[in-house]
Amino acid sequence: MKNLSKYRMIILTGLLLLNFISCSDDNITNSKITVNNEKLEAAFVEAQQINNLKSFVIYHNGKIIKEAFFNDGGEEIPHDVRSVTKSVISLLVGIAIEKGLIQSAEQPIGDFLRPIYTNISNEKANIKISHLLTMSSGIEWYELGGIGYNDWINSNNQVQFVLEKPFNSQPGQIFNYNSGALHLLSVIITQASDMSTMDFAKKYLFAPLDIGNRNWSTDKQGYNNGGAGLQITPYDMVKIGQLILNEGEYNGKTIVSSEWIKQIRTTKISTNTSIPLANGYSYCWWRGENSKGNYTFANGYGGQFIVVVPNLELIVVATNKWSGVSSSTANEQWYRTMDLIISKVLLAFD
């Protein structure tokens, strides 16, 4: 018996030594993914060269493993994340469906908009919520060409502005990026819940995620802007990314249904290479793929990102200063940041 105990101690000591050697290696490992710290550090060195970058946060295997903040950015400093707002709207629509406030993504928008805009045509009223979610409303719009958004946001009535635009395709057929049409989802959430979109978000999304009071711009009728204008922190963005990564759960509690997250993580329509590094769109989240697999991301003007890579157990969050910079600078920093994430950060995980 003494000899057996001696052998057990030798084996245990060997296992502990092996574990110590593994943990002291250049690569941090878990049961699935290896993180190459040298490659990750090189990515952060490159990130410092992006002049307007404010935050760069890497969340992996249940925790933040590396982060950096620049240009007055900080983990708990709210930032206007532009069209990342759209991806938050998608989560709120999913919650509203789960609560029975909206029947399904196939419900016509006229059910909610006719009470406030009585002149809506039958054709517009029959646009489905899913068409708005997938940027395929068919409403004429030229936003990715650099025109349209300012005319819409500066109009006297943002809902009327959108609904009076003509069709240029059948709903559900062609991807056409349209912040105005997406804004209708915020109006629909308000109509369905009898709460402002912000109040609905506070109660059913932000509070469960331990996200504090935040600002969210409104249109001239008082509806929270469904296309942009939400101010959240980089750590808030990580929490939102966790919902996508963990099938709607946060700290063991379901916030958004797993079925809705499945829809978000499934390509619904081709973007026809409308932007680099993405080939598809789901419900207000972009989709792409590279050698590391599929990724789903929220994407805002000037370089605001929540990139989720499920098979790497990875979330990458980035924010950039966009206000007061030229459109060419905003587009350049957008590309440099996204390319850094996809071409460098993802390659540090295996």
JOBELKA-V484183 format. One line per field, one symbol per residue. ss: DSSP state (h for helix, s for strand, l for the rest). phi: phi as a letter, one per 20 degrees, with the letter a starting at -180 (. if undefined). A space follows every 10 residues. Layout:
BEGIN
ss: ???
phi: ???
END
This chain:
BEGIN
ss: lhhhhhhhhh hhhhhhhhhh hhhlllsssl lllssshhhh hhhhhhhlll llssssssss llsssssssl llllllllss lllhhhhhhh hhhhhhhhll lllllllslh hhhlllllll lhhhhllshh hhhlllllsl llhhhlllhh hhhllllhhh hhhlllslll llllllllhh hhhhhhhhhh hhhlllhhhh hhhhhhllll lllllslsll lllsllllls sslhhhhhhh hhhhhlllss llsslllhhh hhhhllllss llllllllls sllllsssss llssssssss lllssssssh hhlsssssss llllllhhhh hhhhhhhhhh hhhhhhhhsl
phi: .fffffffff ffffffffff fffeffdecc fddddeffff ffffffgfee gdfdbbcddb lnbfdabbcc lmeafdefbf elfgggffgg fffgffffen fcfafeffff gdeffdcfeg fffffegegf fffdlcfnff acffencoff fffeffbfff gffefffcaf gndcfbfbff ffggffffgf ffdlcfgfff fgfdcfgfel effcdbfcef enefffeane dcegfgffff fffffdlndb lndfdcffff ffffecfdbf ellfcfmbcb bdemcecbbb feoeccbebc gnodccddcg fdlcccdbcc fcfndfffff fffgffffff ffecfgfedb
END
